[in-house]
Amino acid sequence: MKRTVAILLTLMATTPVFCGSSVVTGRTSRITAKKAASAAEQLALASRLSLQMSRAPIAQKMDLFAEAWANLSLVRAAWPNDNDAVVKSGVMQANLAAEFNLWPKAVDVLLEILPASDKTDAQAEVEQKLGQAYEQIGNVAESEKHLLAAERTMHRVHLNRVQSQDILSSVATFYARRNKPIEAIQRFREAAALEGQDPINKLQYQLSIAEQASLLGKDAADPELAHLDDLVSEARKSPLSPADAILVDHIAQHAQRVRGKSR
């Protein structure tokens, strides 16, 4: 993978910005991005290339990566005033970069599209991805800044449950990794309480709350573990798929380990 990443960095050193320009891959082929009839068509082409890339052997994967990247860059060059297309192209590029751990590239492209996402439904996702990318390159201050911006935007635009819990989980795990259990518990609890939350998700979030509470001491952990026990009992009384039943058992076992550590 290290060799692949090194080559991909070379591929991305020159990115096309005009119709018909190309990227040299470092071998003999040239990767050309031609302007499509619309931004939507250009994005669709890049999406198809990304899908092909996921199933391709390494040698072909690199050319497909470069071609997808070139087409996404061309979206912003050719339709700079189409904010929706600008944001979508950048998010797709950030996802491509993240797949190969090219986190500085992800940061660069997300910063480029951030102004276009301002006050749109996409702003929370862009801020969240920026926060995650900054954490990967070790910039904790910028990571926290953008994750909190994602959280504020989430509350402002009232995202759906899945999007909201994803952002809250990102913020919570950020603080858990920083050994800030109070801040982490706040977000795990909010995620568990989201309207329409799945009972199994509630169990998993309560386990996370109990784990973080155990870092604060037995007095903080005991009520959270007791609540987790109640949720496990309720879950076992309800119809569960085989997979969910196994998950509930694992959560109960993990809760016992947390209880042992907090004593």
Buried (B, 14 or more C-beta within 10 A) or exposed (E): EEEBEEBBEBBBEBBBEEEEBBBBBEEEBEBBBBBBEBBBEBBEBBBEBBEBBEEBEEEEBBBBBBBBBBBBBBBBBBBEEBBBBBBBBBBBBBEBBBBBBBBEBBBBBBBBBBEBBEEBBBBBBBBBBBBBBBBBEEBEEBBBBBBBBBBEBBEEBEBEBEBBBBBBBBBBBBBBEBEBBEBBBBBBBBBBEBEEBEEBBBBBBBBBBBBBBBBBEEEBBBEBBEEBBEBBEEBEEEEBEEEBEEBBEEBBEBBEEBBEEBE
